[in-house]
């Protein structure tokens, strides 16, 4: 048998080499070229807890974990993010006017910034980069356009405004620090990647303020490299800088394209962080922002949406934060605007509610005044009881005499004497002369001629003057110590209602040449006891949240439960009952009600609750200040919704609010020592319906009739009462 022809060019040889060509080519390839490539992970987490679990599952397959920054690690209180530019423009307008005497509108500044930003981004494209730019360049160009001779200084101010605003609106997403710390403990390298115009140093500063620098090993930002995640080029840059293969990096972010699809195409492991809770929150923000732009009523609601909720610390703290906090903070904002409008240089906060109001005022006002414009403030230990005797130093007018008799629990002439610091026993003979044999008996005929004649009696008036002159002298010296006299304008801040203290001050000192024009700035002016002003040029009364002289319907709700606003704001120290000369100086100091008195004992028992109220109120005020700065809203912008909060709290309380608030007691200190015990105002349940007379009487005499009605637990009852209330007050 002949051998096959296998010469170099034989047919058989050519066929054999063709058959074995693939095998020979494979042998020339580098070793491992056909090894199985790692599969790119593509996963989704809908909350932080799920993200933690996904990371734990996939961590072993990666060397480095990267995070998107905004809406992943950090979240904003506002939405959309470009709202930051609006806030910065508003701050910059104020800076330009105050420091450069240059007037710009917010709209014009925004347009100018937009033009500069677009120009710089186009330059990036021209230079082969992505549509990116740096904020430091934006600030420099913007400053040059606004003030060419001070561009560098102004550019720094613009950057400061931007970072200050971002710091205000940004917070670390809940539990994200825990995840980052866990990765650190695992020894995993953690980096942050962002498509953002802020410079690298700006982001590093923000991370430092938020306590994140210990968790993040490196920051990569598109503004520095000129390339972005969206195009994928920033991920290529990161892989090169970190000396990683794609499958060695795990990236987490919220943007479906930039943080999920784009890196996944490159073989990078990805977890799409689609946080459902945050998405709903941002949608709510957008909704209220849209409504606020259309209708002023919703501005207060949008403001509250920006305010971060507090961790629950018990009922009284929570009530202070969510109910009393918004009401008091809005009141203080109204005070600040009234002070600026009337150019008032000295503000007196009156005891006892004034102690809290002064704290809130000092907390909120720095954002509204330049340092050299901040008015002087003082806290005065005054009360109706400590001032009323001085108001009667020339005698007791009929109008003043009947004021204590408006209290349904008054004790006739005895209450009048207590209200004006008069010894009751000195008036026994005079009272009997006019048929009032028992000075403790209620006086129901105070409109009668005999009552008026008794008040006008010469002996009656002489006795009054004899016992009130010293009070007048001591009070004058006390007020003079605080610079009250000799000023053109002063303001007194108080809870208000009847403006009695302002009235008594005028009665005592209004005829003096050095008596100032007094602006009474009150949370509410109810005016139930009508005071005739001797000189309207020396007195101005402003009911900030409630002024019933105009009879607006929403505001009348404050008079339906005045006591909660007094209790929520009152100081812990006792009521001032008078004044005395200090032991070792000429200084005049206040005299306080003894802790042993029955009504003071009630206050002492409630003080722990008052402390909790006020902790919540002050915490809210800090957030309120930040939210006002971000929105630029005025008092009139947020007042309508604040009135809604007050109405909800007073007219439609929850069962828990009834239970807790009715545990408080309230002491009356003008003409009596009556104690309001709200526990006695609760109704017994549905059986009360079978005793309608008792029910009607209970509601008619209740200090908080809506609370009393709600304690019955009958659906719709409070709505019916409120409707009747509004119709009756028309």
Secondary structure as GFF3:
##gff-version 3
##sequence-region A 1 730
A	DSSP	alpha_helix	11	28	.	.	.	ID=ss1
A	DSSP	beta_strand	42	45	.	.	.	ID=ss2
A	DSSP	alpha_helix	48	58	.	.	.	ID=ss3
A	DSSP	three_ten_helix	59	61	.	.	.	ID=ss4
A	DSSP	beta_strand	64	68	.	.	.	ID=ss5
A	DSSP	beta_strand	74	76	.	.	.	ID=ss6
A	DSSP	alpha_helix	83	100	.	.	.	ID=ss7
A	DSSP	alpha_helix	106	126	.	.	.	ID=ss8
A	DSSP	alpha_helix	135	146	.	.	.	ID=ss9
A	DSSP	three_ten_helix	148	150	.	.	.	ID=ss10
A	DSSP	alpha_helix	151	169	.	.	.	ID=ss11
A	DSSP	beta_strand	170	172	.	.	.	ID=ss12
A	DSSP	alpha_helix	176	185	.	.	.	ID=ss13
A	DSSP	beta_strand	189	194	.	.	.	ID=ss14
A	DSSP	alpha_helix	200	209	.	.	.	ID=ss15
A	DSSP	beta_strand	218	221	.	.	.	ID=ss16
A	DSSP	alpha_helix	222	225	.	.	.	ID=ss17
A	DSSP	alpha_helix	233	242	.	.	.	ID=ss18
A	DSSP	three_ten_helix	246	248	.	.	.	ID=ss19
A	DSSP	beta_strand	249	253	.	.	.	ID=ss20
A	DSSP	pi_helix	257	261	.	.	.	ID=ss21
A	DSSP	alpha_helix	262	265	.	.	.	ID=ss22
A	DSSP	beta_strand	269	273	.	.	.	ID=ss23
A	DSSP	alpha_helix	276	294	.	.	.	ID=ss24
A	DSSP	three_ten_helix	296	298	.	.	.	ID=ss25
A	DSSP	alpha_helix	299	306	.	.	.	ID=ss26
A	DSSP	alpha_helix	315	319	.	.	.	ID=ss27
A	DSSP	pi_helix	320	324	.	.	.	ID=ss28
A	DSSP	alpha_helix	325	342	.	.	.	ID=ss29
A	DSSP	beta_strand	346	350	.	.	.	ID=ss30
A	DSSP	alpha_helix	354	364	.	.	.	ID=ss31
A	DSSP	three_ten_helix	365	367	.	.	.	ID=ss32
A	DSSP	three_ten_helix	371	373	.	.	.	ID=ss33
A	DSSP	beta_strand	376	380	.	.	.	ID=ss34
A	DSSP	alpha_helix	384	391	.	.	.	ID=ss35
A	DSSP	alpha_helix	398	403	.	.	.	ID=ss36
A	DSSP	three_ten_helix	404	406	.	.	.	ID=ss37
A	DSSP	alpha_helix	413	419	.	.	.	ID=ss38
A	DSSP	three_ten_helix	424	427	.	.	.	ID=ss39
A	DSSP	alpha_helix	428	433	.	.	.	ID=ss40
A	DSSP	alpha_helix	449	456	.	.	.	ID=ss41
A	DSSP	alpha_helix	458	481	.	.	.	ID=ss42
A	DSSP	beta_strand	489	497	.	.	.	ID=ss43
A	DSSP	alpha_helix	500	509	.	.	.	ID=ss44
A	DSSP	beta_strand	517	525	.	.	.	ID=ss45
A	DSSP	three_ten_helix	536	538	.	.	.	ID=ss46
A	DSSP	beta_strand	539	547	.	.	.	ID=ss47
A	DSSP	three_ten_helix	554	560	.	.	.	ID=ss48
A	DSSP	alpha_helix	562	569	.	.	.	ID=ss49
A	DSSP	beta_strand	576	581	.	.	.	ID=ss50
A	DSSP	beta_strand	588	592	.	.	.	ID=ss51
A	DSSP	alpha_helix	598	631	.	.	.	ID=ss52
A	DSSP	alpha_helix	635	651	.	.	.	ID=ss53
A	DSSP	alpha_helix	655	661	.	.	.	ID=ss54
A	DSSP	beta_strand	665	667	.	.	.	ID=ss55
A	DSSP	beta_strand	675	677	.	.	.	ID=ss56
A	DSSP	three_ten_helix	678	681	.	.	.	ID=ss57
A	DSSP	three_ten_helix	686	690	.	.	.	ID=ss58
A	DSSP	alpha_helix	692	701	.	.	.	ID=ss59
A	DSSP	alpha_helix	705	710	.	.	.	ID=ss60
A	DSSP	alpha_helix	717	728	.	.	.	ID=ss61
###
